[in-house]
């Protein structure tokens, strides 16, 4: 069995400034999000982060290739972070002028050869480029002028032997003086005076005047250079003009996209300071900035320091308009990539080919960079056409790797992986933990003990579920088992023993995961409390109890009874009963996302707590419904000053600051207050309550053990069974109280 690879199998995706070539496969979800954002957003800063070698740059390049197919007017500017020259070699502080100059320089270089670009935009880019670099070029220009001028002087000096211009001036003056003496052109006295001046004073004056002119010209050149440098070194002007240029390019119907790659080559503090300095340029100007870097960049603004923990969000939170954390590729992504690079399969069945791909993916830990290296390691020869050849012989360890990888992907991709963008970083952490555990198992010897983690993190639940799956595959045997409450769910914590055997995993997980069991548990407990309330009322009303099966068959019919007592429970059952039935009665695979199930679990828990808080109102309504012939009234304690007044005022004072309900006879001869979680205050007024037990009663909804106080009735909420029993007792006693 062997595979023939394509000759260019390891050529990466090309730059978006070139014709598209190279191999990129999969990541459809990530690609769709990024392409959509590039095409849709006129401005903003997008962060693409992730661990090194995960394929960040390839994803950005592929997205830009796809975006260019739909937007032919797109201008792309590519930079490496080191090209920004954000800092000097000796200093760790950013140099903003270097950053803005290099942005403008790269924009100029990216656009100067675009023939279809409007000429006025080209001129504006060239003008801005000249201004950005003027502090260097203008200075050099003026120095060149000075140099040329000095060169002229040097050439003048070279006219005579020895190259001395001063000598030439003196010799010329002396020749004129001699000619005047011999020709007698002027009167002799005047002629002698002029000749004397020509011998020294006149040439000296000429030379002095010439030196002053040269000095003045040099000073003018130097002053002009300093003024040009000062004017063009104003970074605010450059940033403003760049923003104006972005707006003009956008108004012409063109999208400008900057890609700043390898940001992880810069120190994290430098990156933060640079983005802080140019935040408005990066996020508000009419251009799109895509930053590509390591996992550290993702944490900017998302992890607060100790001094910022009291803030709602850190000041760096808005540095990026969008954040993407690129996790390792999925199995389907890796599988399709290998499909793309294989030219021919010789002697391999489809099962063999899938096994090979899973072995490679397991060796690479689903890391795309390592995947290529693992493929290279297996190349044994090249055919006559230069195509790489992989000879395949499966070992026992290969079979184990393939099955372990499939079991991991069934659990992770089928259950634990989140599709939400904000959870992509969590996906990476989960997959990393899962691979570490799978590698540990593969390295174990038969008989080695493996313990379930006892933590409450998602990754701990993932490992416990993975161990459970391997137990069902015969890979692990149970040595011991204990129960531990984790996030309110009684959870099995097991110690296993490795058997050394790994059987073929199923195509999908056939049992609920830990987070699904937690959801089922919370929903079932909530159902039991609601059903206990309904059945207590039905029993006291002489009706048959509703079974849990009948209730789940048509929960809305029964839940509406509780709704009429003042608390809406129907909504929870409307939203969850079908999911509950699917998980308990349906056939796997179940179509629900982990984040959705976890969110529903939290909603049910909060609703259960709200149910307990509203029990005073509900219980008061039930008492009234059971005693309609007595024409009882219900009011909040604060709404009627006559309630628990007179000698019972001390009781009123204790309860008046909370939301309690009082049910009473119209003539106030019998009054009962229903409260929630006020057990700790009863000790203070125990004597007063007992003195008024014939006319005033207290009903306390509590999870704690009750106090022995005459005139008090307790409704326990610690367990559904205790809730039902104590509620029945309290309603029976209170009904007798009002009948007296």
Wavefront OBJ file of the C-alpha trace (Angstrom):
o trace
v 0.000 0.000 0.000
v 1.293 3.406 -0.852
v 0.277 7.002 -1.466
v 1.561 9.216 -4.285
v 1.548 12.874 -3.261
v 1.357 15.830 -5.602
v 4.718 17.426 -6.304
v 3.679 20.768 -4.769
v 1.811 19.200 -1.840
v 3.522 21.367 0.793
v 3.299 24.706 -1.041
v 1.373 27.112 1.237
v -1.365 29.440 0.055
v 0.095 32.359 -1.872
v 0.009 36.017 -0.903
v -3.197 37.847 -1.886
v -1.004 40.182 -3.973
v -0.160 37.227 -6.240
v -2.135 34.722 -8.280
v -3.805 32.191 -5.999
v -1.862 28.970 -5.669
v -0.962 26.475 -2.984
v -3.225 24.289 -0.856
v -5.813 25.419 1.619
v -8.689 23.180 2.652
v -11.342 23.215 5.356
v -11.901 25.864 8.036
v -15.125 26.777 6.265
v -16.686 28.276 9.395
v -13.687 30.479 10.191
v -13.243 31.415 6.533
v -16.884 32.388 6.115
v -16.794 34.627 9.201
v -13.613 36.402 8.129
v -14.572 36.883 4.467
v -17.946 38.252 5.522
v -16.324 40.720 7.887
v -13.764 41.882 5.317
v -16.451 42.518 2.711
v -19.015 43.993 5.074
v -17.023 46.320 7.308
v -15.767 49.673 5.970
v -13.468 50.139 8.954
v -12.210 48.427 12.085
v -9.372 46.364 13.509
v -9.576 42.565 13.355
v -7.349 40.340 15.461
v -6.488 36.846 14.241
v -4.640 35.081 17.032
v -3.692 31.553 17.944
v -0.756 29.313 18.671
v 2.195 29.313 16.288
v 1.786 27.110 13.239
v -1.994 26.803 13.523
v -2.525 28.459 10.114
v -3.394 32.066 10.962
v -1.612 33.679 8.017
v -2.913 31.037 5.601
v -6.477 31.710 6.743
v -6.064 35.473 6.265
v -4.519 35.024 2.815
v -7.272 32.629 1.737
v -9.946 34.992 3.061
v -8.418 37.892 1.116
v -8.258 35.777 -2.050
v -11.953 34.969 -1.646
v -12.837 38.586 -0.830
v -10.944 39.850 -3.908
v -13.044 37.603 -6.130
v -16.153 39.494 -4.963
v -14.595 42.952 -4.680
v -12.256 43.717 -7.582
v -11.511 47.205 -6.229
v -9.865 46.000 -3.034
v -6.417 47.393 -2.170
v -4.319 45.159 0.074
v -1.271 46.367 1.994
v 0.900 43.629 3.547
v 3.357 44.317 6.368
v 5.449 42.269 8.688
v 5.330 43.651 12.226
v 9.099 44.113 12.294
v 8.847 46.380 9.225
v 7.012 48.939 11.331
v 10.277 49.643 13.155
v 8.148 50.454 16.184
v 11.150 50.677 18.508
v 14.836 51.395 18.294
v 17.461 48.773 19.066
v 18.409 50.511 22.314
v 14.975 51.619 23.540
v 11.805 49.681 24.390
v 9.470 52.646 23.937
v 7.571 52.918 20.684
v 8.551 55.458 18.044
v 5.186 56.559 16.617
v 6.813 58.409 13.703
v 8.454 55.188 12.507
v 5.130 53.357 12.618
v 3.185 55.958 10.653
v 6.013 56.436 8.122
v 6.211 52.717 7.435
v 2.440 52.399 7.081
v 2.508 55.195 4.510
v 5.584 53.731 2.798
v 3.925 50.307 2.443
v 0.729 51.922 1.140
v 2.801 53.775 -1.464
v 4.663 50.629 -2.525
v 1.434 48.602 -2.694
v -0.351 51.115 -4.934
v 2.301 52.592 -7.239
v 2.014 49.751 -9.770
v -1.798 49.476 -9.751
v -2.636 50.728 -13.259
v -6.370 50.974 -12.696
v -6.007 53.160 -9.602
v -7.353 56.700 -10.062
v -4.608 59.213 -10.836
v -5.707 61.720 -8.190
v -5.475 59.018 -5.496
v -2.040 58.038 -6.764
v -0.915 61.662 -6.603
v -2.269 62.010 -3.049
v -0.476 58.826 -1.955
v 2.774 59.997 -3.546
v 2.394 63.410 -1.923
v 1.780 61.882 1.507
v 4.706 59.540 0.994
v 6.947 62.508 0.162
v 5.800 64.347 3.270
v 6.305 61.302 5.469
v 9.872 60.920 4.258
v 10.595 64.647 3.729
v 12.477 65.021 6.988
v 15.121 62.739 5.485
v 15.013 63.465 1.765
v 14.698 67.238 2.029
v 17.606 67.390 4.422
v 19.674 65.261 2.103
v 18.615 67.459 -0.837
v 19.852 70.656 0.779
v 23.084 69.072 1.910
v 23.574 67.940 -1.664
v 23.127 71.499 -2.877
v 25.750 72.644 -0.419
v 28.029 69.844 -1.483
v 27.614 70.777 -5.140
v 28.392 74.386 -4.335
v 31.579 73.428 -2.502
v 32.477 71.221 -5.414
v 32.269 74.232 -7.722
v 34.587 76.137 -5.424
v 37.027 73.268 -5.437
v 36.988 73.184 -9.205
v 37.659 76.932 -9.286
v 40.616 76.468 -6.979
v 41.981 73.850 -9.333
v 42.300 76.277 -12.226
v 45.860 77.120 -11.234
v 48.745 74.853 -10.451
v 48.396 73.857 -6.844
v 44.641 74.327 -7.055
v 44.602 77.622 -5.064
v 41.837 80.109 -6.122
v 43.178 82.679 -3.718
v 46.545 82.670 -5.548
v 44.741 83.178 -8.853
v 43.033 86.296 -7.547
v 46.310 87.726 -6.227
v 48.221 86.962 -9.447
v 45.489 88.548 -11.578
v 45.610 91.712 -9.421
v 49.390 91.881 -9.675
v 49.327 91.520 -13.483
v 46.824 94.387 -13.739
v 49.054 96.532 -11.468
v 52.129 95.850 -13.669
v 50.216 96.694 -16.836
v 49.102 100.003 -15.325
v 52.720 100.911 -14.480
v 54.051 100.204 -17.969
v 51.184 101.636 -20.047
v 50.810 104.954 -18.238
v 47.056 104.883 -18.924
v 46.401 107.199 -15.917
v 48.287 110.034 -14.280
v 51.370 108.707 -12.552
v 50.239 109.504 -8.969
v 46.803 107.969 -9.447
v 48.369 105.118 -11.370
v 50.750 104.390 -8.469
v 47.914 104.445 -5.880
v 45.761 101.983 -7.867
v 48.728 99.705 -8.421
v 49.419 99.680 -4.669
v 45.777 98.747 -3.930
v 45.914 95.990 -6.531
v 48.964 94.454 -4.891
v 47.053 93.450 -1.664
v 43.970 95.413 -0.444
v 41.745 94.819 -3.472
v 42.336 91.034 -3.797
v 41.990 90.663 -0.036
v 38.632 92.536 -0.129
v 37.411 90.343 -2.997
v 38.358 87.181 -1.126
v 36.718 88.399 2.111
v 33.475 89.274 0.297
v 33.442 85.909 -1.391
v 33.880 84.074 1.947
v 30.980 86.042 3.505
v 28.704 85.127 0.581
v 29.606 81.449 0.881
v 28.982 81.468 4.638
v 25.578 83.120 4.209
v 24.566 80.577 1.569
v 25.586 77.692 3.842
v 23.532 79.162 6.717
v 20.535 79.582 4.413
v 20.790 75.965 3.279
v 21.062 74.704 6.895
v 18.145 76.874 8.078
v 15.958 75.690 5.215
v 16.747 72.078 6.103
v 15.838 72.596 9.773
v 12.535 74.306 8.901
v 11.544 71.500 6.498
v 12.403 68.844 9.079
v 10.426 70.591 11.810
v 7.327 70.969 9.653
v 7.256 67.412 8.309
v 8.079 65.799 11.661
v 4.573 66.616 13.022
v 3.041 63.130 13.405
v -0.423 64.567 13.954
v -0.389 66.028 10.440
v 0.630 62.711 8.915
v -2.027 60.719 10.784
v -4.689 63.267 9.854
v -3.716 63.236 6.172
v -3.596 59.420 6.150
v -7.123 59.297 7.584
v -8.247 61.808 4.941
v -6.649 59.630 2.274
v -8.453 56.549 3.625
v -11.732 58.431 3.382
v -11.029 59.525 -0.197
v -10.127 55.971 -1.258
v -13.370 54.724 0.322
v -15.394 57.440 -1.391
v -14.031 56.189 -4.710
v -15.650 52.823 -3.976
v -12.454 51.056 -2.972
v -11.796 49.027 0.160
v -8.369 49.386 1.766
v -7.124 46.466 3.859
v -3.886 46.482 5.856
v -2.529 43.128 7.050
v 0.097 43.372 9.799
v 1.484 39.870 10.272
v 3.701 38.239 12.917
v 2.741 40.633 15.680
v 4.080 38.092 18.156
v 7.603 39.080 17.082
v 7.073 42.307 19.036
v 7.023 42.470 22.806
v 3.493 42.448 24.226
v 3.927 45.815 25.943
v 5.084 47.358 22.648
v 2.032 45.990 20.840
v -0.315 47.369 23.495
v 1.342 50.776 23.428
v 1.342 50.951 19.620
v -2.326 50.013 19.319
v -3.217 52.411 22.121
v -1.379 55.254 20.376
v -3.020 54.625 16.995
v -6.361 53.279 18.270
v -8.475 55.820 16.375
v -6.533 55.268 13.169
v -6.880 51.488 13.440
v -10.539 51.378 14.488
v -12.211 54.526 13.110
v -10.488 55.536 9.852
v -12.022 54.163 6.654
v -9.666 51.222 6.300
v -9.620 47.705 7.656
v -6.625 46.619 9.748
v -6.042 42.885 10.239
v -3.528 42.014 12.953
v -2.081 38.485 12.975
v -0.245 37.247 16.048
v 0.159 34.720 18.816
v -2.152 33.745 21.642
v -0.814 36.531 23.884
v -2.511 39.153 21.714
v -5.928 37.616 22.350
v -5.519 38.302 26.064
v -5.037 42.055 25.550
v -8.068 43.654 27.116
v -9.700 40.353 28.069
v -7.662 39.612 31.194
v -7.664 42.341 33.830
v -4.751 42.987 36.134
v -5.152 43.036 39.909
v -5.556 46.821 39.886
v -8.318 46.626 37.259
v -10.475 43.849 38.716
v -13.074 46.296 39.948
v -13.629 47.691 36.449
v -16.359 46.400 34.187
v -13.838 45.982 31.395
v -10.216 46.990 30.899
v -9.161 50.007 28.850
v -7.671 47.710 26.178
v -10.998 45.927 25.644
v -11.898 48.053 22.602
v -8.477 47.923 20.932
v -9.856 45.389 18.435
v -13.261 45.563 16.761
v -13.279 41.767 16.372
v -11.229 38.962 17.898
v -10.740 35.501 16.468
v -8.762 32.814 18.261
v -7.848 30.168 15.728
v -7.828 26.749 17.351
v -6.435 23.575 15.831
v -8.161 22.377 12.672
v -11.037 19.953 12.953
v -10.753 16.380 11.759
v -12.743 17.173 8.619
v -10.367 20.060 7.790
v -7.295 17.834 8.090
v -8.939 14.998 6.211
v -9.871 17.243 3.269
v -6.374 18.730 3.172
v -4.823 15.278 2.877
v -7.385 14.430 0.176
v -6.253 17.516 -1.774
v -2.529 16.737 -1.690
v -2.809 13.044 -2.612
v -2.516 12.359 -6.331
v -2.993 8.609 -6.280
v -3.747 5.756 -3.836
v -2.282 2.358 -4.636
v -3.613 -0.692 -2.818
v -5.517 1.265 -0.150
v -9.178 0.828 0.655
v -11.152 3.824 1.903
v -10.929 2.418 5.441
v -7.151 2.128 5.101
v -6.902 5.678 3.821
v -8.992 7.024 6.702
v -6.882 5.052 9.173
v -3.714 6.581 7.712
v -5.168 10.082 7.960
v -6.205 9.571 11.581
v -2.762 8.236 12.510
v -1.117 11.307 10.954
v -3.628 13.621 12.673
v -3.005 11.917 16.028
v 0.784 12.210 15.628
v 0.390 15.897 14.773
v -2.161 16.456 17.584
v -4.410 18.026 14.941
v -1.809 20.778 14.510
v -1.602 21.858 10.876
v 2.073 22.838 10.994
v 3.068 19.535 12.601
v 0.825 17.645 10.170
v 3.071 18.622 7.257
v 6.145 17.550 9.187
v 4.559 14.191 10.042
v 3.788 13.640 6.365
v 7.371 14.532 5.415
v 8.675 12.040 7.962
v 6.746 9.246 6.219
v 7.944 10.007 2.677
v 10.125 7.041 1.725
v 10.994 7.819 -1.916
v 10.146 9.833 -5.030
v 8.778 8.399 -8.261
v 10.166 9.117 -11.729
v 8.063 12.281 -11.990
v 9.417 13.649 -8.727
v 6.245 12.936 -6.753
v 6.747 12.008 -3.082
v 5.780 8.422 -2.220
v 4.623 7.118 1.176
v 4.799 3.366 1.703
v 2.194 2.295 4.276
v 2.450 -0.614 6.686
v 0.142 -0.376 9.702
v 1.474 -1.409 13.108
v -0.533 -2.294 16.239
v 0.264 1.158 17.584
v -1.133 2.732 14.393
v -4.433 0.955 14.960
v -4.517 2.253 18.548
v -3.715 5.805 17.431
v -6.400 5.724 14.770
v -9.078 4.490 17.204
v -8.040 6.875 19.963
v -8.220 9.776 17.518
v -11.667 8.760 16.343
v -12.914 8.433 19.940
v -11.510 11.876 20.736
v -13.172 13.522 17.742
v -16.499 11.763 18.399
v -16.543 13.235 21.894
v -14.951 16.630 21.236
v -16.421 17.584 17.868
v -19.705 15.817 18.476
v -20.306 17.149 21.992
v -17.846 19.519 23.606
v -16.694 21.797 20.804
v -18.323 25.229 20.814
v -19.337 26.964 17.586
v -19.373 30.424 19.204
v -16.499 32.674 18.128
v -15.890 33.807 21.696
v -15.355 30.149 22.697
v -12.743 29.257 20.058
v -9.941 29.778 22.556
v -11.696 27.404 24.958
v -11.890 24.851 22.120
v -8.111 24.999 21.793
v -7.615 24.461 25.513
v -10.030 21.507 25.549
v -8.408 19.839 22.559
v -4.962 20.373 24.016
v -6.018 18.729 27.306
v -7.673 15.839 25.462
v -4.572 15.103 23.368
v -2.368 15.193 26.473
v -4.634 12.640 28.153
v -4.814 10.411 25.046
v -1.029 10.431 24.708
v -0.750 9.516 28.388
v -3.088 6.541 27.902
v -1.199 5.350 24.812
v 2.055 5.363 26.764
v 0.574 3.368 29.669
v 1.295 -0.285 30.187
v -1.596 -2.751 30.716
v -2.658 -2.669 34.375
v -1.707 0.997 34.846
v -4.289 2.883 36.937
v -5.900 6.041 35.541
v -7.900 8.411 37.752
v -10.770 10.691 36.834
v -10.080 14.385 37.530
v -12.185 15.788 40.379
v -12.419 19.420 39.239
v -15.451 21.305 37.998
v -13.936 22.775 34.809
v -15.260 21.868 31.380
v -11.945 20.181 30.605
v -12.330 17.968 33.695
v -15.802 16.900 32.570
v -14.412 16.204 29.091
v -11.744 13.862 30.483
v -14.267 12.062 32.716
v -16.542 11.525 29.702
v -13.585 10.362 27.594
v -12.614 7.837 30.251
v -16.227 6.674 30.360
v -16.230 6.206 26.588
v -12.990 4.199 26.734
v -14.533 2.067 29.482
v -17.413 1.210 27.159
v -14.858 0.396 24.422
v -13.050 -2.039 26.713
v -9.933 0.123 26.990
v -10.427 0.821 30.693
v -11.838 -1.284 33.520
v -13.348 0.215 36.690
v -11.267 -0.382 39.818
v -13.243 1.818 42.226
v -15.987 4.431 42.112
v -17.224 7.196 44.421
v -19.838 9.929 44.240
v -18.934 13.604 44.419
v -21.185 16.630 43.989
v -19.830 18.800 41.153
v -21.863 21.882 40.281
v -24.867 20.358 42.020
v -24.708 17.064 40.143
v -23.814 13.794 41.879
v -20.866 12.776 39.693
v -19.079 9.453 39.436
v -15.364 9.728 40.168
v -13.681 6.548 39.048
v -10.309 4.879 39.145
v -9.702 2.791 36.022
v -7.185 0.226 34.910
v -5.772 0.261 31.372
v -6.358 -3.017 29.526
v -4.070 -2.338 26.564
v -6.965 -2.943 24.150
v -8.627 -0.174 22.101
v -11.651 -1.269 20.117
v -13.255 0.600 17.216
v -15.279 3.603 18.509
v -18.838 4.331 17.368
v -19.630 7.076 14.850
v -21.272 9.156 17.567
v -21.576 9.186 21.336
v -24.453 6.968 22.425
v -24.781 8.215 26.032
v -25.454 11.670 27.508
v -22.371 13.630 28.475
v -21.805 15.012 31.946
v -23.163 18.444 31.029
v -26.248 16.807 29.467
v -26.774 14.737 32.622
v -26.507 17.926 34.680
v -29.195 19.515 32.522
v -31.453 16.481 32.858
v -30.920 16.470 36.620
v -31.760 20.168 37.028
v -34.855 19.885 34.844
v -36.053 16.778 36.660
v -35.549 18.360 40.092
v -37.402 21.483 39.020
v -40.209 19.324 37.649
v -40.440 17.454 40.965
v -40.832 20.702 42.942
v -43.540 22.017 40.618
v -45.279 18.636 40.620
v -45.085 18.482 44.434
v -46.829 21.856 44.611
v -49.566 20.811 42.195
v -50.133 17.388 43.770
v -50.299 18.799 47.300
v -53.076 21.090 46.179
v -54.857 18.255 44.315
v -54.702 15.906 47.316
v -56.088 18.571 49.652
v -58.766 19.248 47.071
v -59.718 15.564 46.932
v -58.190 14.893 43.482
v -55.744 12.222 42.290
v -52.084 13.010 42.014
v -50.493 13.603 38.615
v -47.689 11.182 37.760
v -44.383 12.459 36.400
v -45.058 10.688 33.100
v -48.473 12.354 32.719
v -47.000 15.699 33.652
v -44.188 15.462 31.066
v -46.680 14.323 28.450
v -48.570 17.640 28.739
v -46.680 19.910 31.165
v -48.287 23.174 30.052
v -51.745 21.996 31.113
v -50.588 21.517 34.711
v -48.014 24.324 34.811
v -50.740 26.871 34.049
v -52.266 26.077 37.452
v -49.127 27.430 39.123
v -49.149 30.403 36.751
v -52.583 31.357 38.129
v -51.144 31.322 41.660
v -48.778 34.131 40.726
v -45.577 32.609 39.327
v -44.910 31.674 35.704
v -43.513 28.152 35.387
v -45.016 27.399 31.979
v -42.239 29.176 30.079
v -39.543 26.841 31.419
v -41.475 23.763 30.340
v -42.347 25.234 26.959
v -38.675 25.863 26.260
v -37.259 22.594 27.600
v -39.681 19.695 27.578
v -38.891 18.623 23.999
v -35.152 18.730 24.674
v -35.691 16.688 27.836
v -37.709 14.100 25.919
v -35.088 13.891 23.160
v -32.260 13.291 25.632
v -34.220 10.723 27.632
v -36.276 8.987 24.947
v -34.732 9.869 21.571
v -32.038 8.103 19.585
v -28.517 9.552 19.427
v -26.829 11.559 18.065
v -28.486 14.467 19.852
v -28.442 17.742 17.903
v -27.903 20.148 20.798
v -24.858 22.375 21.282
v -22.971 22.295 24.553
v -23.212 26.059 25.133
v -26.980 25.913 24.578
v -27.435 23.040 27.054
v -25.202 24.766 29.624
v -27.118 28.017 29.211
v -30.440 26.243 29.661
v -29.094 24.509 32.771
v -28.207 27.854 34.345
v -31.606 29.311 33.428
v -33.396 26.397 35.095
v -31.277 26.784 38.254
v -32.046 30.506 38.429
v -35.719 29.851 37.778
v -35.773 27.300 40.581
v -34.351 29.886 42.993
v -36.943 32.400 41.791
v -39.604 29.752 42.370
v -38.525 29.430 46.017
v -38.456 33.222 46.447
v -42.009 33.493 45.121
v -43.424 30.641 47.197
v -44.906 33.044 49.825
v -47.204 34.515 47.170
v -47.981 31.078 45.684
v -48.713 29.480 49.080
v -50.968 32.384 50.049
v -52.893 31.889 46.808
v -53.204 28.122 47.459
v -54.556 28.767 50.973
v -57.106 31.121 49.504
v -58.082 28.586 46.805
v -58.576 25.863 49.416
v -60.761 28.126 51.569
v -62.877 30.055 49.110
v -65.909 29.843 51.415
v -64.088 31.942 54.027
v -63.637 34.876 51.635
v -60.013 35.340 52.711
v -57.945 38.321 51.576
v -54.284 38.541 50.473
v -52.071 41.607 50.763
v -48.434 42.494 51.144
v -47.570 43.381 54.703
v -46.364 46.877 53.741
v -49.626 47.683 51.964
v -51.872 47.482 55.047
v -50.821 48.990 58.379
v -53.673 47.178 60.143
v -52.059 43.819 59.554
v -50.048 42.438 62.483
v -50.686 45.639 64.417
v -51.477 46.318 68.066
v -49.898 43.733 70.339
v -48.484 41.941 67.262
v -46.558 45.015 66.127
v -43.258 43.487 67.206
v -43.803 40.711 64.671
v -44.655 43.293 62.032
v -41.491 45.249 62.732
v -39.358 42.193 62.053
v -41.070 41.347 58.756
v -41.956 44.774 57.354
v -38.727 45.361 55.434
v -39.145 42.293 53.232
v -41.603 41.214 50.580
v -44.019 39.069 52.628
v -47.645 38.195 51.973
v -50.412 38.109 54.564
v -53.613 36.124 54.168
v -56.357 37.153 56.564
v -60.048 37.184 57.348
v -61.828 40.421 56.468
v -62.439 41.140 60.176
v -58.694 40.572 60.930
v -59.515 37.957 63.577
v -57.204 35.482 61.835
v -53.969 36.504 60.098
v -51.116 34.428 58.665
v -47.917 35.813 57.216
v -45.998 33.761 54.615
v -42.279 34.540 54.420
v -39.144 33.229 52.731
v -35.885 32.500 54.550
v -36.640 34.462 57.750
v -35.728 31.660 60.119
v -32.902 33.557 61.825
v -35.279 36.325 63.023
v -37.771 34.029 64.734
v -35.582 33.599 67.817
v -35.962 37.306 68.626
v -39.771 37.201 68.567
v -40.411 33.601 69.636
v -42.291 34.639 72.788
v -44.508 37.137 70.944
v -45.393 34.575 68.250
v -46.368 31.979 70.822
v -48.510 34.532 72.713
v -50.453 35.274 69.507
v -50.749 31.760 68.088
v -54.544 31.780 68.385
v -54.899 34.848 66.123
v -51.620 35.124 64.188
v -49.559 32.491 62.445
v -46.178 32.451 60.624
v -45.391 30.255 57.608
v -41.680 30.166 56.801
v -40.293 28.766 53.534
v -36.789 27.570 54.370
v -34.067 25.119 53.457
v -32.736 24.949 57.001
v -33.889 22.872 59.947
v -36.925 24.533 61.617
v -37.103 25.952 65.168
v -39.633 24.729 67.693
v -41.939 27.738 67.911
v -45.689 27.475 68.554
v -47.642 29.319 65.909
v -44.970 28.711 63.225
v -45.288 26.373 60.240
v -42.402 25.408 57.984
v -42.189 24.532 54.315
v -38.870 22.769 53.651
v -37.210 23.217 50.240
v -34.080 21.094 50.692
v -35.598 18.138 48.794
v -38.738 17.761 46.641
v -40.035 14.997 48.936
v -39.564 17.140 52.079
v -41.121 20.070 50.251
v -44.247 18.068 49.475
v -44.644 16.656 52.997
v -43.986 19.915 54.837
v -46.218 21.888 52.460
v -49.094 19.474 53.036
v -48.663 19.739 56.813
v -48.477 23.538 56.736
v -51.556 23.902 54.499
v -53.545 21.485 56.662
v -52.710 23.329 59.897
v -53.364 26.781 58.423
v -56.704 25.696 56.971
v -57.750 24.490 60.428
v -56.534 27.789 61.908
v -58.773 29.809 59.583
v -61.746 27.488 60.187
v -61.640 28.082 63.949
l 1 2 3 4 5 6 7 8 9 10 11 12 13 14 15 16 17 18 19 20 21 22 23 24 25 26 27 28 29 30 31 32 33 34 35 36 37 38 39 40 41 42 43 44 45 46 47 48 49 50 51 52 53 54 55 56 57 58 59 60 61 62 63 64 65 66 67 68 69 70 71 72 73 74 75 76 77 78 79 80 81 82 83 84 85 86 87 88 89 90 91 92 93 94 95 96 97 98 99 100 101 102 103 104 105 106 107 108 109 110 111 112 113 114 115 116 117 118 119 120 121 122 123 124 125 126 127 128 129 130 131 132 133 134 135 136 137 138 139 140 141 142 143 144 145 146 147 148 149 150 151 152 153 154 155 156 157 158 159 160 161 162 163 164 165 166 167 168 169 170 171 172 173 174 175 176 177 178 179 180 181 182 183 184 185 186 187 188 189 190 191 192 193 194 195 196 197 198 199 200 201 202 203 204 205 206 207 208 209 210 211 212 213 214 215 216 217 218 219 220 221 222 223 224 225 226 227 228 229 230 231 232 233 234 235 236 237 238 239 240 241 242 243 244 245 246 247 248 249 250 251 252 253 254 255 256 257 258 259 260 261 262 263 264 265 266 267 268 269 270 271 272 273 274 275 276 277 278 279 280 281 282 283 284 285 286 287 288 289 290 291 292 293 294 295 296 297 298 299 300 301 302 303 304 305 306 307 308 309 310 311 312 313 314 315 316 317 318 319 320 321 322 323 324 325 326 327 328 329 330 331 332 333 334 335 336 337 338 339 340 341 342 343 344 345 346 347 348 349 350 351 352 353 354 355 356 357 358 359 360 361 362 363 364 365 366 367 368 369 370 371 372 373 374 375 376 377 378 379 380 381 382 383 384 385 386 387 388 389 390 391 392 393 394 395 396 397 398 399 400 401 402 403 404 405 406 407 408 409 410 411 412 413 414 415 416 417 418 419 420 421 422 423 424 425 426 427 428 429 430 431 432 433 434 435 436 437 438 439 440 441 442 443 444 445 446 447 448 449 450 451 452 453 454 455 456 457 458 459 460 461 462 463 464 465 466 467 468 469 470 471 472 473 474 475 476 477 478 479 480 481 482 483 484 485 486 487 488 489 490 491 492 493 494 495 496 497 498 499 500 501 502 503 504 505 506 507 508 509 510 511 512 513 514 515 516 517 518 519 520 521 522 523 524 525 526 527 528 529 530 531 532 533 534 535 536 537 538 539 540 541 542 543 544 545 546 547 548 549 550 551 552 553 554 555 556 557 558 559 560 561 562 563 564 565 566 567 568 569 570 571 572 573 574 575 576 577 578 579 580 581 582 583 584 585 586 587 588 589 590 591 592 593 594 595 596 597 598 599 600 601 602 603 604 605 606 607 608 609 610 611 612 613 614 615 616 617 618 619 620 621 622 623 624 625 626 627 628 629 630 631 632 633 634 635 636 637 638 639 640 641 642 643 644 645 646 647 648 649 650 651 652 653 654 655 656 657 658 659 660 661 662 663 664 665 666 667 668 669 670 671 672 673 674 675 676 677 678 679 680 681 682 683 684 685 686 687 688 689 690 691 692 693 694 695 696 697 698 699 700 701 702 703 704 705 706 707 708 709 710 711 712 713 714 715 716 717 718 719 720 721 722 723 724 725 726 727 728 729 730 731 732 733 734 735 736 737 738 739 740
